[in-house]
Amino acid sequence: MIVLVVGENREYLCHPGDEIGTDLGIMRVPEDVKIGDTIETHLGKKFTVIEPRVTDLFHHLERTGAPILPRDVGLIIGMAGIGSDDRILDVGTGTGILSICLGKVGASVITYEKNTKFFEVAQSNIKKAGVEDMVEVREGDVIEELDVLNDFSVITLDMKDAELVVKHARKILRAGGILVAYSPFMESAKKVVECAKEVGLLDIKTIDTVQREVEFGARGTRPQTIGVGHSGYLTFARKYA
């Protein structure tokens, strides 16, 4: 069990039994803590125990670089129609955020990460998120194991030279399966598209992931001028036969 304790404009991700040292005092989380409980620090500051959402995990889990953003995860799940019946091959685990989100919706995930440090962090994050039964993280280069990978309903790629996996997508995917590739630059997205065409995938499209929060002020309303507006490019393609 993992919980989020919030109060005094602060929040902490923790387990029952944890002791947290803060500038507002020491907080001990009871072993039998329940959602909705109130916990006080030794200085009398009150915190409420709530159930963490995946978006909370995004902000609190250990990072190894720039993880895929929740809004892009939402596009992947929504546009690929991902659900609990899916068996997913995820390449480029990184922090593990995408795999965790896929596991949270009930999909069965095998994810590959060849960087040892990233692999160790992802393993820890997946366990903290409570999806280790849904997500298997493997250390190694997926390119070396493509010959034995098959019968996946979805492939998600967040990796350099993603086209190397796209070349094998028809063998890896079931009929009707979906390929999704996240690309930081147009040039890499173009390589994915060209390769998807070469191997006979259909319904190929690339979208620019742009989102701007609206700011309401005394002078008027407009999109915020700070923050991440554009994050990358998502390419989708499908195998029909």
BAVOLO-537750 format. One line per field, with one value per residue (C-alpha): residue number from 0; x, y, z; residue in three letters. Coordinates in pm, 1 decimal. Each point is the difference from the previous one (the first is absolute). Example, Ala and Ser with C-alpha at 12.3 -4.5 7.8 and 13.67 -1.06 7.14 Angstrom:
# BAVOLO-537750
resi [0; 1]
X [1230.0; 137.0]
Y [-450.0; 344.0]
Z [780.0; -66.0]
resn [ALA; SER]
This chain:
# BAVOLO-537750
resi [0; 1; 2; 3; 4; 5; 6; 7; 8; 9; 10; 11; 12; 13; 14; 15; 16; 17; 18; 19; 20; 21; 22; 23; 24; 25; 26; 27; 28; 29; 30; 31; 32; 33; 34; 35; 36; 37; 38; 39; 40; 41; 42; 43; 44; 45; 46; 47; 48; 49; 50; 51; 52; 53; 54; 55; 56; 57; 58; 59; 60; 61; 62; 63; 64; 65; 66; 67; 68; 69; 70; 71; 72; 73; 74; 75; 76; 77; 78; 79; 80; 81; 82; 83; 84; 85; 86; 87; 88; 89; 90; 91; 92; 93; 94; 95; 96; 97; 98; 99; 100; 101; 102; 103; 104; 105; 106; 107; 108; 109; 110; 111; 112; 113; 114; 115; 116; 117; 118; 119; 120; 121; 122; 123; 124; 125; 126; 127; 128; 129; 130; 131; 132; 133; 134; 135; 136; 137; 138; 139; 140; 141; 142; 143; 144; 145; 146; 147; 148; 149; 150; 151; 152; 153; 154; 155; 156; 157; 158; 159; 160; 161; 162; 163; 164; 165; 166; 167; 168; 169; 170; 171; 172; 173; 174; 175; 176; 177; 178; 179; 180; 181; 182; 183; 184; 185; 186; 187; 188; 189; 190; 191; 192; 193; 194; 195; 196; 197; 198; 199; 200; 201; 202; 203; 204; 205; 206; 207; 208; 209; 210; 211; 212; 213; 214; 215; 216; 217; 218; 219; 220; 221; 222; 223; 224; 225; 226; 227; 228; 229; 230; 231; 232; 233; 234; 235; 236; 237; 238; 239; 240]
X [0.0; 120.0; -168.4; 31.6; -8.7; -87.3; -18.3; 157.7; 66.8; 217.1; -47.8; 194.9; -23.7; 53.5; -82.9; -173.4; 264.1; 217.6; 144.5; 37.1; 215.5; -132.4; 51.6; -342.0; 106.3; 39.0; -298.5; -54.1; -234.6; -185.7; 25.1; -380.5; -45.2; -315.8; -96.2; -160.9; 192.0; 163.5; 361.6; 176.0; 369.9; 162.5; -47.1; -374.8; -20.0; -280.5; 15.9; -275.0; 57.8; -128.9; 27.3; 265.9; -95.7; 238.5; 57.5; 118.5; 245.6; 133.6; 100.6; 135.7; 171.2; 375.8; 99.8; 286.9; -60.7; -298.0; -292.6; -287.3; -263.3; -341.2; -177.5; 197.4; -75.6; -367.8; 24.5; 173.9; -262.1; -293.1; 106.1; 126.9; -308.1; 209.5; -185.2; 21.5; 6.5; 318.3; 343.9; 251.5; 366.1; 147.1; 352.9; 198.2; -129.4; 184.3; -161.5; -278.3; -287.6; -156.1; 23.5; -149.6; -292.8; -59.1; 7.8; -244.5; -261.3; 40.8; 221.4; 273.4; 334.4; 350.7; 236.8; 367.4; 269.2; 366.9; 141.6; 77.7; -64.7; -330.2; -97.0; 61.0; -198.8; -285.7; -12.0; -29.2; -263.3; -211.3; 3.6; -89.2; -289.1; -132.0; -10.5; 278.2; -257.3; -95.4; 338.3; 312.7; 307.8; 293.1; 355.6; 152.6; -13.0; -331.7; 165.9; 181.1; -329.3; -230.1; 4.9; -178.8; -252.8; -347.1; -374.2; -15.9; -309.4; 191.0; 359.8; 105.0; 339.7; 188.9; 350.8; 274.8; -15.1; -355.6; -18.9; 220.1; -293.9; -259.0; 166.8; -114.8; -343.1; -197.1; 150.4; -34.8; -359.9; -320.2; -242.1; -167.5; 288.8; 118.0; 348.0; 61.9; 332.9; 93.5; 256.0; 163.7; 81.6; -171.7; 295.7; -37.7; -378.8; 53.4; 225.1; -271.0; -264.9; 216.0; 84.5; -363.3; -96.1; 279.3; -114.2; -365.4; -155.8; -311.5; -193.9; 330.2; -20.8; 221.4; -128.9; 175.5; -69.4; -76.1; -188.8; -24.4; -168.6; -242.6; 76.1; -282.6; 116.6; -132.9; 101.4; -150.5; 26.8; 272.6; 222.8; 288.5; 330.3; 208.6; 28.4; 33.3; -233.0; 143.3; 148.0; 55.8; -156.8; -210.5; -22.4; -273.2; -21.5; -198.1; 46.2; -310.5; 122.9]
Y [0.0; 347.3; 321.5; 374.1; 227.3; 361.6; 321.2; 341.1; 21.5; -309.3; -363.6; -319.1; -342.8; -268.4; -346.7; -98.3; -5.0; 269.5; 285.9; 326.5; 288.7; 337.0; 366.2; -23.1; -278.5; -376.1; -192.7; -369.4; -185.8; -272.5; -359.3; -14.8; 334.5; 41.2; 233.4; 310.1; -16.3; 308.5; -18.3; 259.2; 76.3; 26.0; 377.8; -39.3; 66.0; -199.5; -203.5; -195.9; -347.1; -42.7; -261.3; 97.7; 22.4; -86.2; 371.1; 24.7; -281.0; 194.2; 282.7; -212.4; -308.0; 4.9; 128.6; -95.1; 267.3; 165.2; -244.2; -6.0; 249.9; -109.1; 180.9; -204.9; -318.1; 92.4; 41.4; -336.0; -182.8; 181.1; -4.9; -359.5; -112.0; -173.9; -207.2; -293.6; -261.2; 134.9; -157.3; 278.5; 14.9; 326.0; 93.9; 269.5; -34.4; 300.4; 104.2; -249.5; 249.4; -126.0; -365.0; 85.1; 179.7; -290.1; -240.5; 217.5; -36.2; -376.5; -72.3; -264.7; 164.1; -121.5; 296.3; 14.7; 236.1; -44.3; 265.5; -175.8; 305.7; 72.4; -366.3; 1.1; 320.2; -129.1; -324.2; 197.1; 238.1; -283.9; -169.1; 323.5; 52.3; -348.1; -126.5; -259.6; -271.9; 177.7; 134.7; -206.7; 214.0; -164.2; 129.3; -22.0; 109.8; -99.5; -12.5; -316.3; -172.7; 103.2; -351.4; -141.8; 278.9; -40.4; 1.3; 352.6; 213.6; 328.2; 116.2; 326.3; 147.7; 279.2; -64.9; 114.0; -162.6; -122.7; -101.5; -300.7; -144.4; 125.1; -219.8; -303.2; 134.3; -228.6; -308.2; 133.2; 124.8; -199.6; 73.5; 328.6; 98.2; 358.6; 152.1; 323.7; 183.2; 311.0; 218.8; 316.2; 130.5; 3.8; -174.6; -307.3; 1.0; 7.2; -308.2; -185.2; 95.8; -102.2; -334.0; -66.3; 49.9; -228.8; -290.0; 38.8; 158.7; 209.2; 291.0; 179.8; 344.2; 226.9; 264.9; 291.8; -14.0; 356.7; 109.1; 342.7; 78.6; 292.0; 293.0; 213.1; 344.4; 345.5; 127.5; -294.1; -366.4; -163.4; -309.4; 3.0; 110.7; -216.9; -375.8; -282.0; 62.0; -249.1; -325.4; -220.5; -198.0; -315.2; -231.3; -263.8; -287.5; -324.2; -354.9; -142.9; -329.5]
Z [0.0; -82.0; 112.5; -52.5; 304.6; -75.3; 200.1; 51.5; -378.4; 20.2; -94.8; 63.3; -162.3; 262.3; 134.4; 323.3; 272.8; -155.9; 204.4; -190.4; 115.2; -119.8; 82.7; 166.8; 231.3; -0.3; -136.8; 70.8; -231.8; 195.9; -119.2; -8.0; -176.3; -209.3; -282.3; 150.7; 329.2; 148.1; 116.4; 214.9; 15.4; 342.3; -35.0; -48.0; -374.7; -160.5; -319.7; -176.6; -141.8; -355.8; -272.6; -255.7; -365.5; -281.5; -54.5; 361.5; -64.2; -298.8; 234.1; 285.1; -141.4; -58.0; -342.9; -225.8; -263.2; -164.4; 31.3; -246.2; 114.6; 133.4; -283.6; -254.9; 193.9; -23.9; -376.6; -34.0; 206.8; -159.1; -363.3; 10.1; 192.2; 264.2; 259.9; 236.5; -277.8; -156.8; 1.5; -52.0; -97.5; 131.4; -103.8; 179.1; 355.2; 139.4; 326.8; -61.4; -10.3; -323.9; 106.4; 338.2; -162.7; -237.4; 292.5; 193.0; -275.9; 24.1; -299.7; 17.1; -78.9; -82.6; -6.3; -100.1; 132.2; -92.9; 233.8; 330.3; 218.6; -175.5; 32.7; 376.7; 49.8; -215.9; 198.8; 322.6; -138.8; -139.7; 340.3; 180.7; -240.5; 81.8; -359.2; 13.5; -73.2; -324.7; -110.7; -62.6; -50.0; -179.1; -11.3; -344.3; -362.5; -155.3; -343.4; 110.6; 89.0; -284.8; -146.0; 306.5; 54.9; -149.3; 65.4; 143.8; -51.9; 46.7; -37.3; 166.9; -84.2; 175.2; -123.3; -232.4; -343.9; 56.1; -365.4; 84.0; 192.1; -249.6; -264.3; 199.8; 98.2; -230.6; 162.6; 353.2; -28.1; -14.6; -281.9; 86.6; 227.2; 48.7; -14.5; 190.7; -16.4; 197.9; -179.4; 137.7; -348.4; -339.6; -162.3; 222.1; -46.6; -377.6; 18.1; 195.8; -257.2; -297.6; 160.4; 95.3; -365.0; -120.5; 218.5; -97.6; 307.3; -64.6; 152.4; 56.4; 153.5; 207.5; 239.3; 163.6; 374.2; 100.4; 308.9; 160.2; 329.6; -2.9; 228.3; 141.2; 106.4; 76.9; -344.5; -188.9; -87.9; -206.7; -16.2; 244.7; -149.0; 233.5; 36.1; -252.1; -294.7; -250.3; 127.0; -305.9; -283.9; 23.5; -299.1; -21.8; -247.3; -23.0; -124.8; -167.9; -142.6]
resn [MET; ILE; VAL; LEU; VAL; VAL; GLY; GLU; ASN; ARG; GLU; TYR; LEU; CYS; HIS; PRO; GLY; ASP; GLU; ILE; GLY; THR; ASP; LEU; GLY; ILE; MET; ARG; VAL; PRO; GLU; ASP; VAL; LYS; ILE; GLY; ASP; THR; ILE; GLU; THR; HIS; LEU; GLY; LYS; LYS; PHE; THR; VAL; ILE; GLU; PRO; ARG; VAL; THR; ASP; LEU; PHE; HIS; HIS; LEU; GLU; ARG; THR; GLY; ALA; PRO; ILE; LEU; PRO; ARG; ASP; VAL; GLY; LEU; ILE; ILE; GLY; MET; ALA; GLY; ILE; GLY; SER; ASP; ASP; ARG; ILE; LEU; ASP; VAL; GLY; THR; GLY; THR; GLY; ILE; LEU; SER; ILE; CYS; LEU; GLY; LYS; VAL; GLY; ALA; SER; VAL; ILE; THR; TYR; GLU; LYS; ASN; THR; LYS; PHE; PHE; GLU; VAL; ALA; GLN; SER; ASN; ILE; LYS; LYS; ALA; GLY; VAL; GLU; ASP; MET; VAL; GLU; VAL; ARG; GLU; GLY; ASP; VAL; ILE; GLU; GLU; LEU; ASP; VAL; LEU; ASN; ASP; PHE; SER; VAL; ILE; THR; LEU; ASP; MET; LYS; ASP; ALA; GLU; LEU; VAL; VAL; LYS; HIS; ALA; ARG; LYS; ILE; LEU; ARG; ALA; GLY; GLY; ILE; LEU; VAL; ALA; TYR; SER; PRO; PHE; MET; GLU; SER; ALA; LYS; LYS; VAL; VAL; GLU; CYS; ALA; LYS; GLU; VAL; GLY; LEU; LEU; ASP; ILE; LYS; THR; ILE; ASP; THR; VAL; GLN; ARG; GLU; VAL; GLU; PHE; GLY; ALA; ARG; GLY; THR; ARG; PRO; GLN; THR; ILE; GLY; VAL; GLY; HIS; SER; GLY; TYR; LEU; THR; PHE; ALA; ARG; LYS; TYR; ALA]
